[in-house]
Amino acid sequence: MDQNALKAQFDTIRDNIERVLQNDPNNLKSKELLELTHQLDILLVEQLKKSG
């Protein structure tokens, strides 16, 4: 995955996390928020593997 695609995925996940938190800032354990943070974790691990 090139850097532009990686940044686009990161931006999308970040925007979705912000949307979830704006809709319900007190529900930090929502299923959607947990899924988004999981996606972010996967993206970061993928980048770490690529960077060596």
C-alpha positions in Angstrom: 0.0 0.0 0.0 1.5 3.4 -1.0 1.6 6.3 1.4 -1.3 8.1 -0.2 -3.6 5.1 0.2 -2.4 4.7 3.8 -3.1 8.3 4.6 -6.5 8.1 3.0 -7.4 5.1 5.1 -6.1 6.7 8.2 -8.0 9.9 7.5 -11.3 8.0 6.9 -10.9 6.0 10.2 -10.0 9.2 12.1 -13.1 11.0 10.7 -15.3 8.1 11.6 -14.0 8.0 15.1 -14.6 11.8 15.5 -18.2 11.3 14.1 -18.9 8.5 16.6 -17.5 10.6 19.5 -19.5 13.7 18.5 -22.7 11.6 18.3 -22.2 10.0 21.8 -19.1 11.4 23.6 -19.9 9.3 26.8 -20.1 6.0 25.1 -16.4 5.1 24.7 -17.1 1.4 24.6 -19.5 1.5 21.6 -19.2 -1.4 19.2 -18.6 1.0 16.3 -15.8 2.8 18.2 -14.1 -0.4 19.1 -14.3 -1.6 15.5 -12.8 1.7 14.3 -9.9 1.6 16.8 -9.3 -2.1 15.8 -9.1 -1.0 12.1 -6.6 1.7 13.1 -4.5 -0.8 15.0 -4.4 -3.1 12.0 -3.4 -0.1 9.8 -0.6 0.9 12.1 0.7 -2.7 12.4 0.7 -3.0 8.6 2.8 0.2 8.4 5.2 -1.0 11.0 5.8 -4.2 9.2 6.5 -2.3 6.0 8.9 0.0 7.6 10.9 -2.9 8.9 
